[in-house]
Every structure is written in structure tokens, then in C-alpha cells.
Amino acid sequence: MSFLNLEDKTFLVVGVANKKSVAYHAAKTLLDEGAKVVLSIRDESMRAMVEKILPGCDAFVCDVEKDEEIKALPEKIKEKHPVLHGMVHSIAFANFSEGMKPFHEVLREDFLQAVNISMFSLVQLSNAMKELFDENASVVTISISTTRQAAQNYGYMAPIKAALDSSICFLAKSFSEFSKVRFNSVNPGLLKTSASAGIPGYIDSYIFAENVTLRKEALKTQEVANTVAFLMSPASSGINAQNLVIDAGMGVNQFDAEVIKRFNKE
């Protein structure tokens, strides 16, 4: 038996976008550990892609902006997978079609849509899946390493991720009334993903983050996936209602002497 003991367990992974996404790496890691993975995809246009990069995984369409599709998702899944041992929630969206604006100029409809997709979808999906969850199931969502630093080029997503982080303890508490389902978030530092590539000025932030990690090496998406797999496993049974920061020490090293020296030279 492996340490993680994930063999023959079934997990729902929401948010696979491509091979660079956290959700893909999490799904692949779970598969490598002998688990079964069920995918939730936004629409039919994504089916060919996920079937190519994660062959053999059942994929079900669910647009989280549509209540009827969230309600229908567990009905579709249970026909082939009557029990889920956990769920990985890794979806986020923000409309920056009009460019990056100061936070105080964010449009109500854009902010509320981002909340709906990026945060409230976790609540809705968890509620929808509650009858499928094994009593000891684990739910993990993907957040960010800090919501207390005002990264201007991250727009209004940090306050939404703060709400996502807060929702973890409330979900853990409310589910504890009838189950032992655990809820945690993995909060990575800056990653090289397709989603991050769309953030204005991200590459500069990424290079800075790499320089202020304690190891002077950027965080890898696979490292995040490894943490997700651990949290999905019985090996992490004592961890509940937590936000786990995975940033290679970046958060404690903002005043790195070498980075300061380089800045002063410039």
C-alpha cells in the first residue's frame, strides 16, 4: 500500500484547461497514484482536448454559471461513478476585456460574475455533490498565496480569492453536521500557467517572485499538484478548514538582500 493510499478511489476534478493548468497536473498526479479521475468541463468544445491529454477519464459538461447544469452534474456522474472520494476545484475567471482598471473602478457585473465562477461555484458544486461524497471525502480548491498584498496587475481577483479562502472554514463547519468531509485550499505563489499568462505584466511579477523564494527557484505547478494529492488522501485526515500556502518561502523573503542590492544598483 502506498503512503497516499489513493488506489481505486474516484475524484472529480473541475477546471482542466490545458497541460499547463493546475487542474491538469492534479488530475495527472491522482491518476499516477492509481486513482480514477472524473472531469467537469465547461462545454463540449473542450471535450476533444481533455480526452487527448487525459485519455480514459470520463468528462461531463457543467457550466457553473448555469444552476441547471450544476444540478444535473451529479446525476450524470453517478450513473458510472456512484461514490466520489473527493473533488478538486480549480476554476477562476475575471473579465478584463476592457483592460485593467483601478480597483475602485471595477464594474459590478464583472465583479459579481467573477465571484460566481471563481468562489461561489465551490459552494454550489460541494452542495450538489454531497450525496455522492464518501463520508471521509476531501475537497480542495486552488487559491493564491496571499490576499493581503495589493498586486495591481491581479485586478480584483485577490478579494474574490479572500472570499474563497474564507468559504473553506464555513463549508467544513456546515458539512460537519452530517459527514466527515474535509475542505481545504492550496494557496500557491506565482506559477507559469496559461491563465497567468493573460495577466498584464505577469512575467515581471513572476521573475521577482522567483528571485525572492528562499531557494531562488520558481514554484512548479507539479509541486502544487503534489500538495493537492496529499490533501485528497487519507494521509492528510487531520487537516481540515485550512489554507495551505505553497510558495517556496517567498512570503518570508520580501526583503532579500540580493534583490535589494540589485534594485539599488538600477
Secondary structure, DSSP 8 states (H G I E B T S, - for coil): --SS--TT-EEEEE---STTSHHHHHHHHHHHTT-EEEEEESSGGGHHHHHHHSTT-EEEE--TT-HHHHHHHHHHHHTT-S-EEEEEE-------TT----GGG--HHHHHHHHIIIIIHHHHHHHHHTTTEEEEEEEEEE--S-SSS--GGGTTHHHHHHHHHHHHHHHHHHHTTT---EEEEEEE-----HHHHTSTTHHHHHHHHHHHSTTSS---HHHHHHHHHHHHSGGGTT--SEEEEESTTGGG-TT-HHHHHHHHH-
